[in-house]
């Protein structure tokens, strides 16, 4: 069921922590709080992330402990298991208990996992798993600032959710989040993520590698499906030479907050100036309205 209380979407990138909380008013999304706190030392240092979280939380003034946090798509194991008959929920649980290690190559005690089910003429299980030490690290970091992870999501899913909320695609489209030190690419349609991949780029070659990596990812993406347009987001999308891609795919920066409301405490200029960077945090905050939770 949707959350009745504020749910803070937190995107931790290589050089900043980004936070957004949403509500709904007049059938539109309203931004209740938003902040960006730079990391003093880019990377994955826990103390640096905790300091940035404290700064970001002070900026928002939001009183909530419930958050949804993202992990990199590359940090999780994503398996699609098709069983040629329709199984009950109890039978699926039994199947996973018996086959989890075979499917993941890891002992069940080593991983946390979740799954969704699609029923057609067969049973399709979309299984997501992550090593428990990654989850525990997230919990420890959040606990240091009195936050609790209600949901741990995946960055590719957050990107797809943000794009779907705005563009409501009926045909495949590609989305690319070009951030400090990384390029996240996915393709999606109305129902599914058709392709997802994330590359990490060394800081010293960031500008030189962005265009090359972007072109490579899009070529892989167009082999998987035939997207009709490319939606761009991310802090460093302007560093990418889009004219060099030559893929005959219309590209446009994400129109993230063109049709949203702002709470009185939120500065619309700040939001609009940083819309591209806030895309993943927005996609995470949308989980508040997910009927499945």
Secondary structure, DSSP 8 states (H G I E B T S, - for coil): ---SS--EEEEE-SSEEEEEEEEEETTEEEEEEEEEEE-SS-SS-HHHHHHHHHHHHHHH-----EEEEEE-GGGSEEEEEEESS---HHHHHHHHHHHHHHHHSS-GGGEEEEEEEEESSSEEEEEEEEEHHHHHHHHHHHHTTT-EEEEEEEHHHHHHHHHHHHH--SS-EEEEEEETTEEEEEEE-SS-EEEEEEEE--GGGHHHHHHHHHHHHHHHHHHH---S-EEEESTTGGGS-GGGT-----EEE--TTTT-EE-TTS-HHHHHHTTTTTHHHHHHHGGGG-TT-
